Amino acid sequence: MSRCRSLLLPLCVGIFSFWCALAAAQHTEGAKSLRMELDGVGVIIVKPPQTSADGHTSQLLLESLSGAKRLLAESSALDFVGLLKGDLDGDQTPEVVAIAKTRESDDFLPYVFHGQKELKQVFPPREEDNPLFGKEITIVPGKVGSLLCVKTLESYHDFGPPDLYVNGLYQLRKGTFVKTGERVLVGTHFNPLLNNAGRLYHKGSYLEAMKVYEAVILGYRNVMPREALATALFFKAETRKWLKDFSGAIADFKALAKEHSDSPLAARAEKERTFLTDHAAAGPALSLYIDVVRLQKIGKNQEALTLLDQSGPVTSQGNMNDALMFLRGEILVDLGRVDEALQVFRNLKKMFPKSSFLDRVETTLQELEVKPDEME
């Protein structure tokens, strides 16, 4: 326990330093307000929401030096709740960021305006298209100019609170925000640590994920809920599988199924153990299967299919041709090549009448043959 927490101490110090910088940035760049004066331009005003025939409307106005008012933005689904200012594109001219809040949740999103004499909206290019949602939006200092900091909730294993939050750092480039870094706010509670491991796992950073799962198991085994421990053990075994440590993964899955037989994950662990055990002798075929699925899991379907095509026939002591064929069909479906996928699944049924994939093949065929247009 002490070893684990000693490893976490530098991280906590880093997080504290980051929040200090964040607070300082809010003071220097301009804390949230509902009114902001711009030298030589005028005053930006967040107008209180109005109820009209069109519904509940929130407006952002620019009052020029002459007193004339111009509508900068308007929304019937969002409320403008604050204003920030910072040089987000590094051109020495600060952008104005209007913070909008969704009415149906606690999410915030930014609207960015640029210009010296006449403000123009540069992000998002269309009001309905805003990919940057967060629980909090601030501006922090960057190496060149400022960065938009969007705080998001990351949840993969829910045994909290407290939750895991990630501060994504973005720079404005040609009207688009590009992510330049992130700060992970994990603290010392097992739940955000476990979620951070899940975050790394879903990114495909399996070695890093395995280390965090191991640290959580080592440091919190006696204080975390039993199902949380089973989850950490299961995904530790999963990371070993994706890292091709097959003997280690088999041992971990076996131990989990035995020691946590009451967990819903026990059946999954036994299924994974059986699959790896049955194909442990497959050698190159099992390795290829793992490589292709890893690409598929992170959305690189074309690369996965190319890898399958380039590998050609794989000979091994343990037959995995049905597994590789099923995988090819799945990838073709993901790529929208449904006719080709149908042929692959039909061939699999003929060539491997005793395959363990037959139930999944039948289900997939029914879905594709009934509604092929919806799969494209």
C-alpha angles and dihedrals in degrees: 000000000000091000092053094047092047087057090051096049097082088049092053091049089051091050091050091050090049093053090049089054089047092054092047090050092054090056096045097041096040126273121243113290139157094234130042130183118216118198111244092001111065136240129319112215131192103216115214111254113276128208114222141149087284092055133248108349131187119199138194113205136189115212109199125216088262091056097252114138126219128189110240099175140350134190137181092191101044138049121220104227107168150004131228133178132207144133097261098167098042096240095123091251115104122232123220116231118201111199114218126192125209113237096219098050143016093262123125130201134187132242112195127204127189136188143089103231102012122027118225128186110247099168129076097018088211125030094233094051111074116138096178107091121159145159089240135011124201140153121244133182117271134192088262114024119320138319131222110236115206116187114208135182114239116197124175103136110029111206097125176092116183097066134205117257127187125199108213115202117213137186123201112239121175093334095313130098114235119197110237101173147330142226118217113212103205107147117184104291116110095234099063089040091053091047090050089056088051090050091054091045093054090048089057093247091134100163092052091044092052092053092052093046089051091049092050092049092047097045104035107027093115098044106039123086115270093246091050088055091049089051092051091048093048095051092043086059090046092054089052089053093052089047088054094243088138098166091050092047092049091051092048094047090048093050092048093050090050102041096038101034089145092060122098085229093063093081092048091049092051091048092051091046091051093049094050093043093050092050101034089109092052092090109174093021094056090045090051091048091054093047093051095046091049089057091045092051093058094045099258094131098151091052089048092052091047090053090052092048094048094048095063120187112353117207119204143148091249112057112232099158093112091051092049091046092051089048090053090053092050092051092049089053090051089051091051093247093130099158091056091046091052091054092049093052093046091050090049090056091052097043099041109031091165098045118138087226095064095099091052090044092054092048092048093047091052091052094047097043095047098043109014093149091060091055095055 
